[in-house]
C-alpha cells in the first residue's frame, strides 16, 4: 500500500515504515503528525484518486529528526577577464519523518496534530479605489506664447 501526500506544497510518495525527508517543519522531536492532504491511495486492490484530495484517508507520521541539515552545496560564480569571483555555500534544512500508517480517517478518532497551511486562511480582499470628481471652477484664459528663435553664433 502506498499513497501520495502533500507536505509544505510538495508531493511525496510514501509507504508504511519508510523515512521521508521533507522541508523543515519546525516540529519537536518525537512529535506525532497526521498528514491529511492525501492526493492518491493504492491499497493493492482499489486505487483512489482525489479531486484534489482523497476523502477518508490520512497518513500518520512521527518526527525522527526535526532539524537535519543536508551536505553543503558550493555556489561559485565567475566571470572571465573581469576579476569577478563569488563563492557562496548553502545547506538545506530538512525534517525526517517516519511513516507509521496509511489509514482511513474514520477508523479511530484523531487526537494528533493536524498540519495547517496558510492557504486555509481566508484571503484579504482589497476594495477598488474610488475616483473623486472635481468641480470645474471659472475658466482660465490662456495667454498667447511668444516664439523666439535661436541666434546663430558668429
C-alpha positions in Angstrom: 0.0 0.0 0.0 1.3 3.4 -0.9 0.0 7.0 -1.0 1.0 10.4 -2.4 0.7 13.2 0.1 1.3 16.9 0.0 3.5 18.4 2.7 4.5 22.1 2.6 3.4 22.4 -1.1 5.4 19.4 -2.3 4.2 15.9 -3.2 5.8 12.8 -1.8 5.2 9.1 -2.4 5.0 7.3 1.0 4.8 3.7 2.2 4.4 2.4 5.7 7.7 2.2 7.6 9.7 4.5 5.3 11.7 7.6 6.2 10.7 10.8 4.5 12.8 13.9 4.1 10.6 17.0 3.9 11.5 20.7 4.1 11.9 21.8 7.7 8.5 21.9 9.5 9.5 23.4 12.9 8.1 20.5 14.9 9.6 19.0 18.1 11.4 15.6 18.3 9.1 12.6 18.6 6.0 14.7 17.7 3.1 12.8 16.0 1.8 14.2 12.8 -1.3 13.5 10.8 -1.0 14.3 7.1 -4.5 14.8 5.8 -3.7 16.1 2.3 -3.7 12.7 0.6 -3.7 13.0 -3.2 -3.6 9.3 -4.2 -4.0 6.0 -2.5 -3.3 2.5 -3.8 -4.1 -0.3 -1.3 -3.4 -3.2 -3.7 -7.0 -3.7 -4.8 -8.5 -0.3 -5.1 -6.9 2.9 -6.5 -8.3 6.2 -5.1 -7.5 9.5 -6.9 -8.6 12.7 -5.2 -10.0 15.9 -6.7 -7.7 17.4 -5.3 -7.6 15.3 -2.1 -8.9 11.8 -1.2 -11.5 12.0 1.5 -11.3 9.5 4.3 -7.6 8.7 4.2 -4.8 10.1 6.4 -1.1 9.3 6.7 0.2 9.1 10.3 3.9 10.0 10.8 6.4 10.7 13.6 9.2 13.2 13.6 12.6 11.4 13.9 14.9 14.4 13.5 13.4 17.9 13.4 16.5 19.8 12.2 18.5 17.7 9.8 21.0 19.5 7.5 22.0 18.2 4.1 25.5 18.4 2.7 26.9 21.8 1.9 26.5 22.9 -1.7 29.1 25.3 -3.0 27.9 28.0 -5.4 30.8 29.6 -7.3 30.2 32.4 -9.7 33.0 33.5 -12.1 33.2 35.9 -15.0 36.1 35.8 -17.4 38.6 38.7 -17.6 36.9 40.9 -15.1 38.2 39.6 -11.8 34.7 38.6 -10.6 34.7 35.7 -8.2 31.9 35.0 -5.8 31.8 31.9 -3.5 28.7 31.1 -1.5 27.5 28.0 0.3 24.1 26.6 1.1 22.9 23.8 3.5 19.2 22.8 3.1 17.4 22.0 6.3 15.0 19.0 6.4 12.7 17.3 8.9 12.9 13.5 8.8 9.6 11.8 9.3 8.9 8.1 9.9 5.7 7.0 8.2 3.7 4.9 10.8 0.5 4.1 8.9 -1.7 4.9 5.9 -5.2 4.5 7.3 -8.8 5.5 6.8 -9.6 8.6 8.9 -12.8 7.2 10.4 -11.0 4.1 11.9 -10.1 6.0 15.2 -10.8 9.4 16.5 -7.7 11.5 15.7 -6.3 13.5 18.6 -3.0 14.2 17.0 -1.8 17.4 15.5 -3.1 18.3 12.0 -0.9 20.3 9.7 -2.3 23.7 9.0 -1.2 25.6 5.9 -1.6 29.3 5.3 -3.9 28.5 2.3 -6.7 27.6 4.7 -6.9 31.3 5.9 -9.4 33.5 4.0 -7.6 35.8 1.6 -7.7 39.6 2.1 -9.9 41.3 -0.5 -8.8 44.8 -1.5 -11.5 47.4 -2.4 -11.0 49.3 -5.7 -10.1 52.9 -5.4 -12.9 55.4 -5.6 -12.4 58.2 -8.2 -13.2 61.7 -6.9 -14.8 64.2 -9.1 -13.6 67.8 -9.1 -16.0 70.6 -9.7 -15.0 72.9 -12.5 -14.1 76.4 -11.5 -14.2 79.5 -13.6 -12.4 79.1 -17.0 -8.8 80.3 -17.1 -7.8 82.5 -20.0 -4.7 81.3 -21.9 -2.2 83.9 -23.0 -0.5 83.5 -26.3 3.0 82.2 -26.2 5.7 84.3 -27.8 8.0 82.3 -30.0 11.7 83.0 -30.0 14.4 81.9 -32.4 17.9 81.0 -31.5 20.6 83.4 -32.8 23.5 82.0 -34.8 26.9 82.2 -33.3 29.4 84.1 -35.4 
